[in-house]
């Protein structure tokens, strides 16, 4: 089984929910969030966590980068979207597919970086 490491920048509220799952799953999307979008490279996840999440006072003015592994064969069904520069690659997972996506995570969700507002 070949694994791909994906990254997800999150704020404090989402990290608390991930911790509540035992670092095994991402929380369901809210009604206004039709997709779950993990990113394909750590540099892009760092950019979001550092430059955007730390500006969200309602979410603790903190950004975390999480990393997790998923079976590569499973991921082929989700389109890769480039949402800016060529390094800004995301997978677009429909919200209704997130429960199955979570079941496909191999091992724990890991926190690799933390950023706080300056």
N, C-alpha and C positions, 0 to 999 in steps of 0.2 A: 504494500500500500504506500503510495507516494503522498506526502503531505506538503501543503503550501502554508507558509506563515503569512497571516493577514494581520492588519493593524486596525485599531479603532481608537480614535481620540475621544475622550469622554470627560465630562465634568464631575463634580463631587456627587451629585444626586445619582447619576448613572453608575458611578463606581460603587456607591453604597448598595445599589440593587444587585450589581454583579457580585459583590462580596456576600450579600445575603443568599445568593445561590451557591455559595461555596466556590466561587470563581469558576463555575461550570457553564453559565449561560448569560446571555444578554437579555435585558428586560423587554417585554412586548413594546411595540411602538405605540405612541399615543395616537388618538384619532386623527390628528393633523399631520402625522408622519407616515406617508404611504410606503416608504422604503426604509430598509436598513442598509447602510452603506459602509462596509469595511473598506479600507484602502489597501492598495497593493504594495506600498513601500513605506518604510519607517520615516523617511525624511518628510514625506507629505503629512503623515500623522503628527509628527513633531511640530510642523508648521501650524497645523490647525490647533493643536493643544496649547502651544505657546502663544500664538498670535490672536486667536479667536476666543478659545475657552476661558483664558485668563481675564478677558474683558466682560465676562458674564457674572455680575455681582450676585444675581439671584441663585447662581449655581456655585457660589463659594469663591469666585475669582481664581479658580484653580483649573489646570488642565492636566490630564493624565494620558499617556499613551499605553494602550493595552496591546498585547500580541497574543496570538492564538493560532493553533494549527487545525487545518481542515483537509479532508481527503481531496486531492486534486481532481479526481474523476467526478466527484459530486459538484464541484464548482463550475464545471463547464457549461451548465445550464443557465448561469447568470451572466448577463452582458457586462463587459468592462466598459465603463464610461470615462472619457477624458473630459474633465470639467474645468479646464484652464490650460496651464502649460502641460507639456508632455509627461511630466512627472506626477500630475494630478489624476491618478487612475483610481477609480472606485469600482467595486462590484455593486450592482443594484439588486438587492434581494427584496422581493415584495414582502410587505409586513406580514401577510398571511402565511408566508413560508418560513418565518423566523423560528418557530418551534422546531421544525424539522432541521433547519440550519443549526440550531443549538445542539441537537442530538448528534450532529456530524462533527462537532468540535472534539478533537483528540487531545486529552490532557487538560490541564488548567489554563484559564485565561491569566496571563501574566501582566503585571504593571512594569513597564520598562523605563518610563520617564515621568517626571512630575514637574510642573511649572506653576509658579504663583505670580500673581500680579505684582509689579514693582511699585 
